[in-house]
Amino acid sequence: MKKLFALLFTASLLSLPLSAKVSLPAIFADHMVLQQKSQVAFWGWASPLEEVTVITGWNGKKHTVKADNHANWKVTIETPAAGGPHEITVFGSNTLLLRDVLIGEVWVCSGQSNMEWTARSGIDNATREVLEANYAGIRFFSVGRRSAPEKQIDCVGEWMKCSPETMIDFSAVAYFFGRELHKNLNIPIGLINTSWGGTPAEAWINPAVIESDEFLKSSAAKLTPVPWCPVEPGSAYNSMLAPIIPYAIAGAIWYQGEGNTANYEAYATLFPAMIQNWRKEWSKDFPFYYVQIAPFRYGKTNEGALIREAQLKSLSTPNTGMVVVSDIGNIENIHPTNKTDVGKRLAGWALSKTYGKEGITYSGPIYKSIAIEKSKIRVFFDFAEKGLIKKGETLTHFQIADEDKKFVDAEAVIDGSTVIVSNAQVKNPVAVRFAFSNTAEPNLFNAEGLPASSFRSDTWEVAVEPVK
């Protein structure tokens, strides 16, 4: 009898309706930054059909909604101009209070290890930079490294104020980028670091994009598993990006490419597809600024140069910008320690193109075209209006070829905003290459001191073979 009663009692408990507390994803928490002057999505979970109210402290406005039959709810809140701190109250069957909420500019910072790299891992002037990292108006959110075969609804992470204690373990490139924005705009900056060392770009795109494209699909199949990160399409996107979409952002910065040297031929298609995929899922054509990979001794000839070429070609994607770091790399170390200038150069793009700041040089020379002048070739550049300079006695890393497609080192001379290239042995030149190798550290800059991107004027097949 006692056993029967116990079973009936348990059954009665199981039949009672379950009540779920109102909850929020990790991205909504104390110390967060919300995108200013925007219609911001704000979402969470509750019991099905439970009424949830969100009160925004800056205007006292109530936003009320009922959770759907999947226990999801979402409201849209309007944010004011930059400022704070504010509070946000969320209540249904329980009450949540978010404190110290700032309104400002929010940027997603993503990629592989050079974006993930921290001051603790080793950067130039690390001790001084860490000690000086006291900026209450800069906030960090680091997405925990997780992979998943399907989209996840939440991630691991928390918002933290910028301080020496938090900056030391945050993305150094993202920090220096955010610091430049904060100093120049004088408003709060939110930085969401979602990066994972070694990951190829395939890991950061919705896998449906790759599945629907036979070329990208076959290219992704060339990626072999490694012990330090996932390589499968969507593996990082599902768990480290999807959970924060559609958290309102101003834009994204990206430092990746080394993980795609094994399938370099697809990167010029894959990378723009990833950018467009992110914009589509955020429903916003936000600015996307990225770093061209640095010189390094890769295992196969030209694979690094071909990734850099793909990144150069990706500038044709609207509202993008590329930072060149050939002058601050390290051919012996795939993780160059000068992260300060990388962040500053990314910030130059954002300050000029996104925020309209004048007088900022945001790009080094970019190859535009060539003109054959008898036995010489003249090279034209964008972003060289004030002229070109060389650092050193001789301008280096130019090569020239005639129709036999055999490139030889060339003499290069600056002529205003152009470069004239020649070799006495090449009587009828047709093509030019500049810094087109894995380890090239050239010395061509614009007058403002930013380095030129590597390039080639030809479309001939490039040899990729093991380095001897």
ABEGO torsion letter per residue (X at the ends): XAAAAAAAAAAAAAABBBBBBBBBBAABBBGBBBBBGBBBBBBBBBBBGBBBBBBBAAAGBBBBBBBBAAGBBBBBBBBBBBEOBBBBBBBBABBBBBBGBBBBBBBBBBEBAAAABBAAAEBBGAAAAAAABBBAABBBBBBBBBBBABBBABBBEBBBBBBAAAAAABBAAAAAAAAAAAAAAGBBBBBBBBBBBGBBAAAABBAAAAAABAAAAAAAAABBBBAABBABBGAAAAAAAAAAOABBBAEBBBBBGAAAAABAAAAAAAAAAAAAAAAAAAGBBBBBBBBBBBBBBBABBGAAAAAAAAAAAAAABBGBBBBBAAAABBAABABBABAAAAAAAAAAAAAAAAAGBBGBBABBBBBABBBBBEABBBBBBBGAAAEBBBBEABBBGBBBBBAAGBBBBBBBBBBEABBBBBBAABABBABBBBGBBAABBBABBBAAGBBBBBBBABABBBBBBBBX
